[in-house]
Amino acid sequence: MAGRVIAITGAFGILGSAVAKAAAAQGASLALIDAAKAPLGVGVGEGALVLAETDLTDPVQVGAAMAAIGERYGRIDALLNIAGGFVWEKIEGQDPSRWADLFRLNVVTAANASRAAIPHLRKSRHGRIVNVGSAAALKAGAGMGAYSAAKAGVHALTQALAEELKGDGITVNAVLPSIIDTPANRADMPDTDPAVWVAPDDLAAVILFLASEASTAVTGSLVPVTGRV
């Protein structure tokens, strides 16, 4: 990853932070994009371009963020679409707006970021887009209808973009995690052994492989990363 320019959406969250730290340790130049305010110290050392309070559902703001990355670094080598949202809620009695909300947080954010990044990715010799889907989109459980449907949209977006960008030498893939070991998931499921879940660092390693020059032969793939669940 040394010398590669990596743009990460959702960079201040648990997974985004793990990916950013791992990429920085491997020598990548980082652009950290998030809707939240920048935390005190992003944990990746000095030099990262921090683009906080960026609404990824707004194509104008996303375009401005990608333009700032292009101005700073001259190109983008990999876009990692980690931003997203999750709600567990059964369909009966559900607020109907939940479906649109989760589609916007998961699919629209990835589509906006990808669309705006493509011109900058074309300047790379090994352009990459890596999305975060979900194993739950392959088999949804109770309370997972809206979330799983949204992540299925991410899977379709991944495969469509892979076909559209083949001629540009840009690969597009998605990781499909099961339960990620986060403080929130530990609090919500205290009786489950988190050792069987997916550690953020382990998921980050797969994401960074797909973002690397070594993954040239892989595109349009939906890669399960399910730990021992």
C-alpha positions in Angstrom: 0.0 0.0 0.0 3.0 2.3 0.2 2.5 5.4 -1.8 -1.2 4.6 -2.7 -3.8 7.3 -2.1 -6.7 5.8 -0.2 -10.0 7.6 0.3 -12.2 6.1 3.1 -15.8 7.1 3.8 -17.1 6.5 7.3 -13.5 6.9 8.4 -14.3 7.8 12.0 -16.3 4.7 12.8 -15.0 1.4 14.3 -14.3 -0.3 10.9 -13.2 2.9 9.2 -10.7 3.7 11.9 -9.3 0.1 11.8 -8.9 0.3 8.0 -7.3 3.8 8.2 -4.8 2.7 10.9 -3.8 -0.4 8.9 -3.5 1.5 5.6 -1.4 4.2 7.3 0.9 1.5 8.8 1.4 0.2 5.3 2.5 3.6 4.0 -0.6 4.8 2.3 -1.6 8.4 1.9 -5.1 8.9 3.4 -8.2 11.0 2.8 -10.7 10.5 5.7 -14.3 11.3 4.9 -17.1 11.2 7.4 -20.4 12.9 8.2 -19.3 13.3 11.9 -17.0 16.0 13.3 -13.4 15.0 13.4 -12.4 13.2 16.6 -9.5 14.5 18.7 -6.7 12.8 16.9 -7.7 10.4 14.2 -5.0 7.9 15.1 -3.2 7.7 11.8 -0.4 10.2 12.4 0.0 13.5 10.7 -0.5 14.2 7.0 -4.0 12.6 6.4 -6.5 14.8 4.6 -9.5 15.0 7.0 -12.8 15.8 5.4 -15.2 15.9 8.3 -18.9 16.9 8.3 -19.3 15.7 4.7 -22.9 14.6 4.0 -22.3 11.6 1.7 -26.0 11.6 0.7 -25.4 15.0 -0.9 -23.7 14.6 -4.3 -22.5 18.2 -4.3 -20.7 17.8 -0.9 -19.3 14.5 -2.1 -18.1 16.0 -5.3 -16.3 18.8 -3.4 -14.6 16.2 -1.1 -13.3 14.2 -4.0 -12.1 17.3 -5.8 -10.2 18.2 -2.6 -8.5 14.8 -2.6 -7.6 15.2 -6.3 -6.2 18.7 -5.6 -4.1 17.4 -2.6 -2.8 14.1 -4.1 -3.4 14.3 -7.9 -5.3 11.1 -8.0 -7.2 8.4 -6.0 -5.9 4.9 -6.1 -8.6 3.3 -4.0 -12.0 4.3 -2.7 -13.3 2.4 0.3 -17.0 2.9 0.9 -17.3 2.0 4.6 -20.0 4.6 5.5 -23.4 3.0 6.2 -26.1 2.5 8.7 -27.9 -0.4 10.5 -31.2 -0.7 12.3 -32.8 -4.0 13.7 -36.5 -3.7 13.4 -39.3 -6.1 12.4 -41.4 -5.1 9.4 -44.7 -5.2 11.3 -45.2 -1.9 13.1 -42.1 -0.4 11.4 -41.9 3.2 10.3 -42.1 2.9 6.5 -39.5 5.6 6.1 -36.9 3.2 7.5 -36.5 1.6 4.1 -35.6 4.8 2.4 -33.3 5.8 5.3 -31.3 2.7 5.1 -31.1 2.8 1.3 -29.9 6.3 1.5 -27.2 5.6 4.2 -25.9 2.4 2.5 -26.5 2.6 -1.2 -26.8 6.3 -2.0 -23.6 7.1 -0.1 -21.6 4.5 -1.9 -23.0 5.5 -5.3 -22.3 9.2 -4.7 -18.8 8.6 -3.6 -18.1 6.2 -6.4 -19.5 8.5 -9.1 -17.4 11.4 -7.8 -14.3 9.4 -7.4 -14.2 7.7 -10.9 -12.5 10.6 -12.7 -9.7 10.6 -10.0 -9.5 6.8 -10.0 -8.9 6.8 -13.8 -5.6 8.6 -13.1 -4.4 5.6 -11.1 -2.6 2.6 -12.7 -4.5 0.3 -10.3 -7.8 1.9 -9.4 -9.9 0.2 -6.8 -13.4 0.5 -5.3 -14.2 -1.6 -2.3 -17.8 -1.6 -0.8 -19.1 -3.0 2.4 -22.1 -5.3 1.8 -23.4 -7.8 4.3 -23.8 -11.6 4.6 -27.3 -10.7 5.9 -28.2 -9.6 2.3 -27.7 -13.2 1.2 -30.0 -14.6 3.9 -32.0 -12.1 5.9 -33.1 -12.9 9.4 -36.0 -11.5 11.4 -35.7 -7.7 11.9 -33.2 -7.5 9.1 -35.5 -6.8 6.2 -34.8 -3.1 5.5 -31.1 -3.4 6.3 -30.6 -6.6 4.2 -32.5 -5.1 1.3 -30.2 -2.0 1.4 -27.1 -4.1 1.5 -28.4 -6.2 -1.5 -28.5 -2.8 -3.3 -24.8 -2.4 -2.4 -24.1 -5.8 -3.9 -25.9 -4.9 -7.1 -24.1 -1.5 -7.3 -20.8 -3.3 -6.9 -21.4 -5.7 -9.7 -22.8 -3.0 -12.1 -19.8 -0.7 -11.4 -17.4 -3.6 -12.0 -18.8 -4.1 -15.5 -18.9 -0.4 -16.2 -15.3 0.2 -15.2 -13.6 -2.9 -16.6 -12.3 -0.9 -19.6 -10.6 1.6 -17.3 -8.7 -1.0 -15.3 -10.6 -0.2 -12.2 -11.8 -3.1 -10.1 -14.9 -3.0 -7.9 -15.5 -5.6 -5.2 -17.4 -5.8 -1.9 -16.8 -7.6 1.4 -19.7 -9.3 3.1 -19.2 -9.4 6.8 -21.4 -11.2 9.3 -21.4 -9.7 12.8 -18.5 -7.3 13.4 -17.0 -7.3 16.9 -17.8 -3.7 18.0 -18.7 -2.3 21.4 -22.3 -1.7 20.3 -22.7 -5.4 19.2 -21.2 -6.6 22.4 -23.7 -4.5 24.4 -26.6 -5.6 22.3 -25.7 -9.4 22.4 -24.1 -9.9 25.8 -24.7 -13.6 25.8 -22.9 -14.3 22.5 -19.1 -15.1 22.3 -17.6 -12.3 20.3 -14.6 -14.5 19.5 -16.7 -16.0 16.7 -17.5 -12.6 15.1 -15.3 -10.7 12.7 -12.7 -8.6 14.3 -12.4 -5.1 12.6 -8.7 -5.6 12.0 -9.3 -8.9 10.2 -12.0 -7.3 8.0 -9.6 -4.4 7.4 -7.0 -6.8 6.1 -9.4 -8.2 3.5 -10.5 -4.7 2.4 -6.9 -3.6 2.0 -6.1 -6.6 -0.1 -8.9 -5.7 -2.4 -7.6 -2.2 -2.5 -4.1 -3.2 -3.3 -2.3 -3.7 -6.6 -2.2 -7.4 -5.9 -6.0 -7.8 -6.4 -5.9 -7.0 -10.2 -7.6 -10.3 -11.2 -10.5 -9.8 -8.8 -13.5 -7.7 -9.8 -17.3 -7.9 -9.4 -16.8 -10.2 -6.4 -18.8 -10.4 -3.3 -16.4 -11.7 -0.7 -17.8 -13.3 2.5 -15.9 -12.4 5.6 -17.9 -14.3 8.3 -15.5 -15.4 11.0 -16.9 -18.5 12.8 -20.6 -17.4 12.9 
